[in-house]
Amino acid sequence: MKALLVASAALISGSAAVAGPYINVEGNSGFYGSDYVGSTINAAIGYKTNIGDRAGVYAQVGPTFVNPDDGEDGTTQLGGKIGGDIDLSTDGKINVYAEGEILTAEVGDNVYNLKTGLTWNF
């Protein structure tokens, strides 16, 4: 159940959108159907930079506080993200992005997630 919580929360997490150093505090709640399985709180420090006029990359790392709803004690794990985005159009209205994330696990396997997407601003 805890692995499901961590995977669910990690999949819905976002990334920072500010150039330079930043602090990102983020809360995520996980559900399996309509059953609440718990939440995570990430507290990371990161850095984002531009590559030319149409691309950017970032990396962040910090603790993740895992709070399951199944009676188990909460844990603190280490999480990190790397990602980037590229404007596909010269006006910046179409953008593609990708983010990779890792979350350590005290027991069992680490959790890895990959998020990709396309944004169209109008």
Backbone as ProteinMPNN parsed JSONL, in Angstrom:
{"seq_chain_A": "MKALLVASAALISGSAAVAGPYINVEGNSGFYGSDYVGSTINAAIGYKTNIGDRAGVYAQVGPTFVNPDDGEDGTTQLGGKIGGDIDLSTDGKINVYAEGEILTAEVGDNVYNLKTGLTWNF", "coords_chain_A": {"N_chain_A": [[0.827, -1.191, 0.0], [1.968, 1.216, 0.766], [3.863, 1.608, -1.257], [2.179, 2.039, -3.418], [0.994, 4.461, -2.665], [3.236, 6.172, -2.707], [4.014, 6.011, -5.409], [1.691, 6.984, -6.679], [1.525, 9.591, -5.653], [3.921, 10.658, -6.559], [3.557, 10.665, -9.31], [1.761, 12.739, -9.762], [3.082, 14.985, -9.139], [4.521, 18.295, -9.569], [6.67, 20.622, -11.317], [9.18, 23.144, -10.779], [8.876, 26.525, -11.983], [10.564, 28.684, -12.253], [13.366, 30.728, -13.064], [16.793, 30.241, -12.058], [17.96, 29.667, -8.627], [15.746, 27.863, -6.424], [13.187, 27.076, -3.995], [11.088, 24.372, -3.484], [8.124, 23.442, -2.191], [5.812, 20.971, -1.809], [2.707, 19.329, -1.765], [1.14, 16.168, -2.022], [-1.591, 14.013, -2.566], [-2.737, 10.654, -2.453], [-4.926, 8.38, -4.102], [-6.715, 5.362, -4.411], [-8.886, 4.397, -6.536], [-11.744, 5.466, -4.964], [-10.659, 5.407, -2.483], [-8.756, 6.883, -0.052], [-5.268, 6.845, 0.26], [-3.103, 8.071, 1.418], [-0.554, 10.636, 1.901], [2.086, 12.744, 0.579], [4.719, 14.996, 1.381], [6.874, 17.099, -0.168], [9.988, 18.695, 0.142], [12.114, 20.58, -1.409], [15.251, 21.769, -2.713], [16.327, 23.541, -5.516], [17.55, 24.175, -8.89], [17.064, 26.085, -11.77], [17.728, 26.712, -15.181], [18.097, 28.532, -18.253], [18.536, 27.38, -21.599], [19.736, 28.768, -24.218], [17.276, 30.626, -26.103], [14.931, 29.155, -26.132], [14.706, 26.909, -24.494], [14.875, 25.108, -21.373], [16.315, 23.767, -18.336], [16.206, 21.855, -15.291], [17.003, 20.878, -11.888], [16.38, 19.236, -8.817], [16.498, 18.461, -5.276], [15.715, 16.834, -2.19], [14.138, 16.18, 1.057], [11.391, 13.863, 1.354], [8.377, 13.523, 2.903], [6.566, 10.846, 3.836], [3.311, 9.9, 4.373], [1.361, 7.475, 5.117], [-2.025, 6.156, 4.972], [-2.7, 3.834, 6.257], [-2.307, 3.079, 8.868], [0.361, 2.64, 9.323], [3.542, 3.962, 10.448], [4.71, 7.222, 9.494], [7.309, 8.027, 7.125], [10.561, 9.358, 6.27], [12.012, 10.114, 3.247], [14.43, 10.33, 0.574], [14.218, 12.433, -2.187], [14.397, 13.299, -5.685], [14.479, 15.317, -8.668], [14.846, 15.732, -12.187], [14.588, 17.717, -15.078], [13.232, 19.229, -18.062], [12.364, 21.636, -20.646], [11.216, 22.54, -23.932], [10.55, 25.056, -26.247], [8.54, 24.578, -28.974], [7.497, 26.165, -30.913], [8.213, 29.353, -32.417], [6.977, 31.484, -31.187], [6.601, 30.667, -28.625], [4.277, 29.38, -27.827], [3.756, 26.673, -28.063], [4.935, 24.003, -26.288], [7.094, 21.435, -25.218], [7.714, 19.096, -22.615], [9.654, 17.276, -20.144], [10.152, 15.164, -17.307], [12.071, 13.489, -14.919], [11.966, 11.441, -12.029], [13.065, 10.33, -8.815], [12.529, 8.428, -5.891], [13.676, 7.427, -2.832], [13.515, 4.276, -1.078], [12.825, 2.761, 2.053], [12.4, 0.073, 2.497], [12.397, -2.445, 0.106], [12.086, -1.639, -3.399], [13.378, 1.377, -4.949], [11.396, 4.188, -6.063], [10.584, 5.178, -9.29], [9.751, 7.654, -11.642], [8.478, 8.953, -14.692], [7.58, 11.793, -16.423], [5.992, 13.24, -19.147], [4.999, 15.725, -21.523], [2.914, 18.001, -23.449], [2.369, 21.376, -23.96], [0.019, 23.78, -24.909], [-0.354, 27.042, -25.339], [-2.759, 29.587, -25.529]], "CA_chain_A": [[0.0, 0.0, 0.0], [2.844, 2.388, 0.823], [4.449, 1.812, -2.585], [1.131, 2.633, -4.244], [0.902, 5.863, -2.258], [4.4, 6.907, -3.188], [3.947, 6.08, -6.867], [0.591, 7.875, -7.043], [1.88, 10.968, -5.321], [5.015, 11.1, -7.413], [3.064, 10.878, -10.666], [1.018, 13.981, -9.912], [3.868, 16.127, -8.695], [4.878, 19.252, -10.604], [8.037, 21.118, -11.322], [9.3, 24.579, -10.592], [8.836, 27.268, -13.242], [11.289, 29.922, -12.016], [14.786, 30.638, -13.403], [17.681, 30.422, -10.921], [17.714, 28.763, -7.5], [14.387, 27.918, -5.884], [12.728, 26.089, -3.019], [9.804, 23.842, -3.909], [7.404, 22.67, -1.181], [4.671, 20.462, -2.561], [1.945, 18.263, -1.138], [0.418, 15.291, -2.938], [-2.434, 13.001, -1.936], [-2.961, 9.51, -3.324], [-6.202, 7.671, -4.015], [-6.89, 4.137, -5.18], [-10.332, 4.543, -6.703], [-12.186, 6.52, -4.049], [-10.024, 5.151, -1.19], [-7.577, 7.703, 0.249], [-4.2, 5.981, 0.749], [-2.114, 8.832, 2.144], [-0.031, 11.843, 1.271], [3.502, 13.043, 0.7], [5.12, 16.399, 1.348], [8.235, 17.224, -0.673], [10.645, 19.975, 0.424], [13.329, 20.452, -2.214], [15.972, 22.927, -3.205], [16.668, 23.238, -6.897], [18.087, 25.219, -9.749], [16.597, 26.059, -13.148], [18.443, 27.623, -16.064], [17.709, 28.514, -19.654], [19.518, 26.99, -22.609], [19.31, 29.567, -25.357], [16.017, 31.359, -25.941], [13.733, 28.325, -26.242], [14.769, 25.678, -23.703], [15.294, 25.234, -19.983], [16.519, 22.53, -17.588], [16.24, 22.052, -13.845], [17.259, 19.736, -11.012], [16.08, 19.531, -7.414], [16.667, 17.347, -4.359], [15.324, 17.136, -0.818], [13.388, 15.135, 1.755], [9.974, 13.632, 1.101], [7.73, 12.971, 4.09], [5.508, 9.938, 3.377], [2.313, 9.722, 5.436], [0.337, 6.545, 4.648], [-3.286, 6.153, 5.71], [-3.005, 2.449, 6.609], [-1.891, 2.819, 10.234], [1.825, 2.589, 9.433], [4.198, 5.224, 10.756], [5.254, 7.965, 8.374], [8.752, 7.915, 6.919], [11.215, 10.419, 5.508], [12.82, 9.543, 2.194], [15.115, 11.316, -0.245], [13.682, 12.506, -3.539], [15.048, 14.212, -6.603], [13.887, 15.448, -9.997], [15.526, 16.465, -13.247], [13.638, 17.904, -16.162], [13.481, 20.304, -18.989], [11.314, 21.959, -21.597], [11.648, 23.173, -25.177], [9.505, 25.69, -27.048], [8.541, 24.058, -30.338], [7.138, 27.263, -31.812], [9.022, 30.541, -32.164], [6.24, 32.407, -30.324], [6.537, 30.092, -27.285], [2.928, 28.904, -27.497], [3.744, 25.214, -28.01], [6.079, 23.628, -25.474], [7.165, 20.042, -24.804], [8.497, 18.987, -21.388], [9.888, 15.942, -19.585], [10.681, 15.187, -15.941], [12.367, 12.208, -14.292], [11.952, 11.562, -10.571], [13.403, 9.161, -8.01], [12.23, 8.509, -4.466], [14.282, 6.268, -2.178], [12.614, 3.453, -0.279], [13.498, 2.111, 3.178], [12.262, -1.359, 2.262], [11.971, -2.684, -1.266], [12.715, -0.903, -4.489], [13.143, 2.805, -5.109], [10.304, 4.529, -6.974], [11.013, 6.008, -10.408], [8.641, 8.147, -12.446], [8.789, 9.783, -15.844], [6.432, 12.574, -16.851], [6.211, 13.975, -20.387], [3.78, 16.385, -21.947], [2.893, 19.059, -24.43], [1.522, 22.485, -23.529], [-0.368, 24.704, -25.965], [-0.858, 28.295, -24.755], [-3.482, 30.409, -26.521]], "C_chain_A": [[0.873, 1.256, 0.0], [3.471, 2.663, -0.538], [3.439, 2.443, -3.531], [0.975, 4.113, -3.932], [2.039, 6.674, -2.852], [4.347, 7.069, -4.7], [2.856, 7.04, -7.316], [0.951, 9.324, -6.794], [2.971, 11.495, -6.242], [4.536, 11.398, -8.826], [2.367, 12.216, -10.829], [1.812, 15.196, -9.47], [4.265, 17.016, -9.86], [6.313, 19.68, -10.511], [8.035, 22.626, -11.146], [9.353, 25.287, -11.938], [9.594, 28.583, -13.136], [12.758, 29.729, -12.382], [15.628, 30.915, -12.161], [17.384, 29.434, -9.815], [16.294, 28.941, -6.977], [14.206, 26.879, -4.79], [11.338, 25.672, -3.448], [9.222, 23.002, -2.775], [6.086, 22.271, -1.816], [4.021, 19.331, -1.792], [1.177, 17.479, -2.18], [-0.382, 14.282, -2.131], [-2.71, 11.899, -2.935], [-4.296, 8.839, -3.043], [-6.118, 6.416, -4.87], [-8.383, 3.99, -5.359], [-10.778, 5.705, -5.833], [-11.573, 6.363, -2.66], [-8.76, 6.002, -1.049], [-6.506, 6.808, 0.837], [-3.092, 6.735, 1.465], [-1.62, 10.027, 1.367], [1.486, 11.899, 1.408], [3.679, 14.548, 0.706], [6.586, 16.417, 0.944], [8.747, 18.613, -0.319], [12.006, 19.934, -0.255], [13.957, 21.801, -2.491], [16.437, 22.572, -4.616], [17.236, 24.425, -7.628], [17.554, 25.007, -11.157], [17.377, 27.082, -13.945], [17.922, 27.485, -17.488], [18.877, 28.046, -20.509], [19.077, 27.699, -23.891], [18.004, 30.278, -25.053], [14.799, 30.461, -25.818], [13.757, 27.061, -25.4], [15.224, 25.987, -22.281], [15.456, 23.859, -19.352], [16.531, 22.856, -16.105], [16.562, 20.747, -13.14], [16.927, 20.161, -9.599], [16.23, 18.271, -6.582], [16.231, 17.785, -2.962], [14.521, 16.006, -0.192], [11.931, 15.073, 1.284], [9.409, 12.93, 2.328], [6.516, 12.17, 3.633], [4.596, 9.638, 4.556], [1.205, 8.801, 4.955], [-0.904, 6.592, 5.527], [-3.657, 4.744, 6.167], [-2.544, 2.086, 8.018], [-0.391, 2.701, 10.418], [2.363, 3.963, 9.808], [4.672, 5.895, 9.474], [6.761, 7.8, 8.294], [9.255, 9.153, 6.192], [12.153, 9.758, 4.519], [13.472, 10.667, 1.407], [14.553, 11.264, -1.658], [14.462, 13.49, -4.381], [14.358, 14.207, -7.95], [14.886, 16.131, -10.928], [14.532, 16.606, -14.387], [14.039, 19.043, -17.057], [12.301, 20.536, -19.899], [11.911, 22.667, -22.804], [10.433, 23.785, -25.852], [9.612, 25.163, -28.472], [8.195, 25.135, -31.365], [7.954, 28.498, -31.44], [8.314, 31.545, -31.271], [6.073, 31.863, -28.901], [5.191, 29.524, -26.897], [2.815, 27.383, -27.449], [5.048, 24.766, -27.375], [5.991, 22.142, -25.145], [8.066, 19.96, -23.571], [8.636, 17.529, -20.962], [10.498, 16.107, -18.198], [10.899, 13.755, -15.481], [12.468, 12.408, -12.794], [12.352, 10.235, -9.935], [13.028, 9.45, -6.563], [12.788, 7.256, -3.825], [13.223, 5.514, -1.381], [13.404, 2.798, 0.85], [13.496, 0.598, 3.012], [11.783, -1.541, 0.83], [12.698, -1.788, -2.247], [12.441, 0.583, -4.415], [11.998, 3.013, -6.098], [10.847, 5.481, -8.031], [9.779, 6.423, -11.204], [9.179, 8.986, -13.584], [7.498, 10.478, -16.269], [6.826, 13.313, -18.119], [4.904, 14.654, -20.781], [4.019, 17.472, -22.966], [1.935, 20.124, -23.93], [1.276, 23.399, -24.725], [-1.012, 25.912, -25.289], [-1.553, 29.102, -25.838], [-4.134, 31.594, -25.881]], "O_chain_A": [[0.563, 2.237, -0.676], [3.6, 3.821, -0.937], [3.797, 3.286, -4.354], [0.838, 4.928, -4.844], [1.821, 7.739, -3.429], [4.609, 8.156, -5.216], [3.069, 7.829, -8.237], [0.704, 10.185, -7.639], [2.936, 12.654, -6.653], [5.065, 12.301, -9.474], [2.376, 12.782, -11.923], [1.286, 16.307, -9.427], [4.34, 16.559, -11.001], [7.082, 19.151, -9.707], [7.018, 23.292, -11.341], [9.82, 24.717, -12.924], [9.287, 29.52, -13.874], [13.345, 28.696, -12.059], [15.243, 31.717, -11.31], [16.645, 28.471, -10.021], [15.714, 30.022, -7.072], [14.979, 25.927, -4.68], [10.497, 26.52, -3.746], [9.775, 21.956, -2.436], [5.335, 23.117, -2.302], [4.706, 18.475, -1.232], [0.624, 18.056, -3.117], [0.1, 13.759, -1.126], [-2.896, 12.162, -4.123], [-4.734, 8.745, -1.897], [-5.508, 6.427, -5.939], [-9.08, 3.52, -4.459], [-10.249, 6.81, -5.951], [-11.928, 7.109, -1.748], [-7.815, 5.86, -1.825], [-6.766, 6.084, 1.797], [-2.219, 6.109, 2.067], [-2.17, 10.393, 0.328], [2.085, 11.205, 2.23], [2.889, 15.283, 0.112], [7.436, 15.833, 1.617], [8.024, 19.599, -0.463], [12.945, 19.326, 0.26], [13.287, 22.834, -2.503], [16.88, 21.454, -4.876], [17.385, 25.517, -7.081], [17.584, 23.892, -11.679], [17.658, 28.179, -13.462], [17.377, 26.45, -17.87], [20.042, 28.282, -20.19], [18.143, 27.259, -24.561], [17.665, 30.507, -23.892], [13.728, 30.937, -25.439], [12.892, 26.203, -25.579], [15.874, 27.001, -22.028], [14.816, 22.897, -19.776], [16.825, 23.982, -15.706], [16.42, 19.661, -13.703], [17.16, 21.308, -9.218], [16.11, 17.157, -7.091], [16.361, 18.953, -2.597], [14.256, 14.993, -0.838], [11.336, 16.072, 0.879], [9.899, 11.878, 2.739], [5.554, 12.732, 3.109], [5.048, 9.18, 5.606], [0.199, 9.281, 4.432], [-0.844, 7.015, 6.682], [-4.829, 4.485, 6.441], [-2.403, 0.904, 8.331], [0.09, 2.666, 11.551], [1.741, 4.989, 9.532], [4.996, 5.226, 8.492], [7.41, 7.471, 9.287], [8.485, 9.895, 5.582], [12.991, 8.939, 4.898], [13.101, 11.831, 1.561], [14.426, 10.193, -2.251], [15.107, 14.4, -3.862], [13.728, 13.221, -8.333], [15.664, 16.989, -10.511], [13.725, 15.708, -14.629], [15.042, 19.723, -16.839], [11.357, 19.747, -19.932], [12.961, 23.303, -22.719], [9.407, 23.125, -26.014], [10.66, 25.289, -29.105], [8.555, 25.027, -32.537], [8.34, 28.668, -30.283], [8.972, 32.381, -30.651], [5.467, 32.525, -28.059], [4.982, 29.209, -25.726], [1.875, 26.856, -26.855], [6.132, 25.101, -27.854], [4.911, 21.646, -24.826], [9.068, 20.671, -23.487], [7.851, 16.669, -21.36], [11.251, 17.046, -17.937], [10.021, 12.906, -15.632], [12.993, 13.422, -12.332], [12.026, 9.162, -10.442], [13.19, 10.568, -6.075], [12.428, 6.144, -4.213], [12.168, 6.058, -1.056], [14.523, 2.332, 0.635], [14.472, -0.075, 3.347], [10.857, -0.857, 0.394], [13.771, -1.255, -1.965], [11.413, 1.012, -3.892], [11.671, 2.117, -6.876], [11.495, 6.475, -7.705], [8.868, 5.62, -11.41], [10.208, 9.649, -13.453], [6.462, 9.838, -16.45], [7.88, 13.946, -18.165], [3.825, 14.196, -20.407], [5.153, 17.815, -23.299], [0.816, 19.815, -23.521], [2.202, 23.746, -25.458], [-2.102, 25.802, -24.727], [-1.015, 29.284, -26.93], [-4.781, 32.387, -26.566]]}, "name": "protein", "num_of_chains": 1, "seq": "MKALLVASAALISGSAAVAGPYINVEGNSGFYGSDYVGSTINAAIGYKTNIGDRAGVYAQVGPTFVNPDDGEDGTTQLGGKIGGDIDLSTDGKINVYAEGEILTAEVGDNVYNLKTGLTWNF"}
